[in-house]
Amino acid sequence: MSRIEIEIMNQTSASSAFVDAWNRAEAGETVIPRLAFGSYAELFLALPESRFELLRHVVRQPGLSLSQLADRLGRESNAVETDVKALLHIGLLDQNDKGSLSAPYDEIFIHADLTQAA
């Protein structure tokens, strides 16, 4: 299984986490990929429920084209294309040169410290 961790963190914490991950990777340690958002609003804007459903579908059925995915999800192709582009941009989807979609991660862990302001 491959996983990514998503976290809400401010710029200072994100910079510190990046340096820490870089140093650990250079030391030969395994580093779990991380995606950081500056606020809950940013997280929910980037990953609404419809995009999670799309990701779940691609994980279960890799290799679908955009139009096949839209058909399976029962959604309009242009809406699915918008979601796919957004997920490609943040690295939660891959697309090969033939247009087939796959997900590089089959687990997403979201860390949200409710006691810290982002």
C-alpha positions, 0 to 999 in steps of 0.5 A, a space after each residue: 500500500 502507498 499512502 500520503 498524509 494531508 495536514 493543515 499547517 501554517 507556512 512556518 510549520 510547512 517549511 520546517 516539515 519540508 526541511 525535515 523530510 528533505 534531511 531524512 530523505 538525504 539520510 536514506 530514511 523512508 519519507 511518507 509523502 505529505 500534502 499541506 494546506 494552510 487552512 480547513 477552507 483550502 483543504 475542503 476547496 481542494 478536496 470536496 466529497 466529489 473528488 474523494 469519490 473520484 479518487 476512490 473510483 480510480 483506485 478501484 478501477 485504474 486505467 480508465 479514461 476521463 470519459 469512462 470515469 465520467 460515465 461510471 460516476 454518472 457525472 458530466 464530462 466537463 465537471 469530471 475533467 475539472 476535478 481530474 485537473 485539480 487532482 493531477 495538479 496536487 499529485 493525487 492522480 496520474 495520467 499517462 500519455 494515452 489518457 489513462 488515469 491512476 492514483 499513486 496512493 491508495 491511502 490518504 491520512 488527514 491530520 487536523 489538529 483542532 487545537 492549533 490555528 492555521 
